[in-house]
Amino acid sequence: METKRPTPEEANSALRDIEEAQASLARVPPPWWYFLALAALLAIVPLIQLTPSTAAGAALGLGGLAVWAALFGITIGTFIRQSGVVPRLSAVPIRRVWPVLAVAALVMIGAMVVAKVMDQVWVWFAGSGLLACLVLVLGAIMRREARSR
């Protein structure tokens, strides 16, 4: 069976259609609940520090981790179903990703060091809460940018 190659005009038209579809998707603001859910999931991560250092505590921690992972999956899955868009980190310019990752790493490394020096668990909650706030701020910025396109 022979395949018909598109003419240059047909190829250009198809490329324009793709670019228009991408531009239209970029204007869709992510839902507000998505960032709230991600922030809440980040904020509760340090609860694992409160489990006892026993076999039962390890089982509780693993069970909690499984529930957390399921909630994370449900959040991402619901976002994909409602928006029709699969979040891809590769679609975000690297110059926007690295500063966020660097700040997140610095916050949690700082929390780790301070928690170790002070022998205080609350520092993990402070660091995690700070990251949750960062997610909310970034969510607000992303929603504003999408609406202004």
N, C-alpha and C positions, 0 to 999 in steps of 0.2 A: 504494500500500500504506500502510495506516494504522499508525502506531506507538502502542503502548500506553504511556502514561506510568505510572511506578510511583506507588503510593500513598505518602503521607508515611511510613507505617510501613515499607514496603518500602525506601524511600530511607534511612531511619534505620538499618535493619538492615544494609543494604549498607555504609553508612559505618562502623558498628561493626565489621563484618567487616574492612574495610580497616585500621582503627585497630589491631585485634588482630593482624593480619598484620604491620603495621609494628612493633608492640611486640615481637612474637616475633622478627623479624629483628634488632632492636636488641640482643637477648640472645645472639645468636650471636657468639662471640669470633672475631676474625680469626685465621687460622692463624699460628703462630709463624714459620714459614719465610718468610712474606710480608715481614715486617719485616727479617729477616736478609738476604733477597735485595735489598730496596731499599737497605739500609745498605751492602751490598757494592757495589752499582752506584754509589752515591754516593762510596764510598771510592776507587774506581778512576778517577774522572773526571780527576784531575790527571795521569794518565799521558800525556794528550795533550801536556802541557808538555815531555815528554821526547823528542818526535819531532824529528828534525833539521829545520832551516830550508832544506830543499831540495825539489825537486819530488817526489822519492821520499818524503821525510818528510811532505809534504802528502798524498800518496796514502795513506801508511800511516795518517795521522791520520784521513782521511775513511773509510778502511776500518774503522778502530777505532771510529769514531763509528757507522758502520752496524751493526757487531756489537753495540755497546752498546745502540743503539736496538732492535735485534731482541731482545736479552735482556730489555730493559725491557718490550717488548710481550709476550714470552712469560710474564714474571712476572705482568703484569696479566691476561693471558688465562687463565693457569692459575688464578689467584685467582678469576676470574669463573666458570670452569667448575666448580671444586671447591666454591665457596660458593654459587653461584647468585645472587650479589649483585653488581651493577655499582656500583663505588665512584663516588659523586657528591659533589663538593665542595659543591654547593648543599645537600646534605642535612646538612652540618655547620654548626652555628651559627657565624656570622661572628666572634663574640667568642672562639671557640676557634681560629680559623684565623689571624687577624691576629697574635697574639703569636708564634706559631710561625714565620710568614713573616718577621716583623720580626727575630727572633733569627737565622734563617737568613741573611737579607740582611746583618745586622750582622756575622756571622761571616765571610761571604765578602767583603764590602767591606773588613773589617779585614784579612783574609788578602791581598787584592789590594794594599792600601796597604803593608803590611809587606813583602810579596814584592817590590814595586817599590822601596821604600826600601833594603832589605837586599840586593836582587838575588839572592834565594835561592828556588829552586823548592820546597824542602821545606815552605815555609809553606803552599803550596796543599794539600799532603797533610795538614798539620795541620788546616787549616780544613775540608777535606773529611772527614777522620776525625772531627772534632768534630760535623759534621752527621750522619754515619753513627751516632754515639753518640746523638744527639738522636732519630733515627728509632727506634733500639732502645728508648730510654726511653719515647717516645710510644707505641710498640707495646705495651710492657708495661702502660702506663696504660690504653690502649684495651682490651686483653684483660681486665684486672682489672675495668674498668667494665662491660664486656659481661657478665661472669660474675656481677656483683653486682646486675644488673637483675632 
